[in-house]
Amino acid sequence: TALRADVLLEELAGTLSGQAVRGNADVAIQDWNLTIKTLKLNAGDARLEADGSLAQRWDLRWKLDAPQLQSLLPGLSGAIASSGTLSGPRDRPAVAANFTLQKLRHGDTQIQQLRGEANIDVSGARRSQLKVSGEGLALGGQNWKSLALDGSGTPAAHELKAELAGEPGRFLLALAGGLQTPSLLWQGRITQLSTRDTIAGTWNLDQPAVLRASAKAASLEAACL
């Protein structure tokens, strides 16, 4: 039995956490295909817009801007913004997106600023890029000055480097490897691993160590620091 539904909301009105909600939508669903002719939601100062389709080929765009989260979600404060696109065949999509978090706080967790940008091609036809940077993070009871994550490559051959610096010290990890399909086994090497300014002193990886990981298990060859 084929699934088919058409949803048309010419005017949505209500409240969320005391903030006025307004919007409209024109959405169609047929089997596994989703078409968004228009989707616009405003809740207080927050805005969400999306349009496009998720069918045999994806062609979807979105934009989110929520400058005052505390007005919508009690216990959470700060701002979040994001925009991006999904494109390409359903089984090998590509995503181009960016996000920014500013002055985010929830309980003891705080993020002064966190920015990210991703251009990911699952098919491997183009090199993918991932960059994330952060400042002023309080996570797990520890204070961190900066965070940096930088990755590039294809599913079959890629590199990833992560750096974290703060009160506990400075930490660096670099990986290089590839994902085997359809087994979804990642195999590669830890090319860099170091700690500095920690209570345990300074440590560096003497030579690359082979690492394998899957959904069921992970293994690491002997690594010397």
ABEGO torsion letter per residue (X at the ends): XBBBBBBBBABBBEBBGGBBBBEBBBBBBBEABBBBABBBBBBEABBBBBBEBBBABBBBBBBBBBABAAAABBGBBEBBBBBEBBBEBAABBBBBBBBBBBGBBBEABBBABBBBBBBBBAAGABBBBBBBBBBGBBBGGBBBABBBBBBBEBAABBBBBBBBBBAAEBBBBBBBEBBBOAAGBBBBBBABBBBBGBAAEBBBBABBBBBBBBAABBBBBBBBX
